[in-house]
Amino acid sequence: MDQDSELARRAAAGDAVAFTALVRLHEGAVRRFLTRLTRGRGADDLSQDVFLKAWRMAGHWRGEGSYRGWLMRIAWTQFLSAHRAAGRSAARDQAAYDLDLPSAPDPDAAIDLNRALAALGERERAAALLCYGEGCSHAEAAEIMGLPLGTLKSIVARARTALAAQLETIQ
């Protein structure tokens, strides 16, 4: 049994120490995903909501797939709920948020990448962030987003094409 499985089993039995260990292991990935997805607006609150929901639903993880994937699925649904509650017009009017992307070779490239990501729709941005930013496989990203694998692959391909086009126009 791997570390996540053992901790999740103990958390499901009410062990707060085990759940705290799971939070420490995965909070960086969840916060990074939500920060980029929300363009930095409300990501900390959403992250907290994700872990609160995960604690309340600790017994629902069945070990099918990774625990991180299960948390990312909760993060995606929490984002969608918050996004719908805030209204689509407010979400479209948000300015691009300048993220600190460690993989970018220089600050200008990070700014350009963030602007290109901000121009994507929410599904394309989420798919690109999961596959390219978080290193999820297409299958794992499809499971997280609740999509068929073929649909996810199409969304990722559209996102990649749109990102390339955006980055070309910026340069």
Buried (B, 14 or more C-beta within 10 A) or exposed (E): EEEBEEBBBBBBEEBEEBBBBBBEBBBEBBBBBBBBBBBBBBBEEBBBBBBEBBBEEBEEBEEEBBBBBBBBBBBBBBBBEBBEEBEEEEBEEEEBBBBEBEEBEEEEBBBBBBBBBBBBEBBBBBBBBBBBBBEBEBEBBBBBBEBEEEBBBEBBEBBBEBBEEBBEEBE
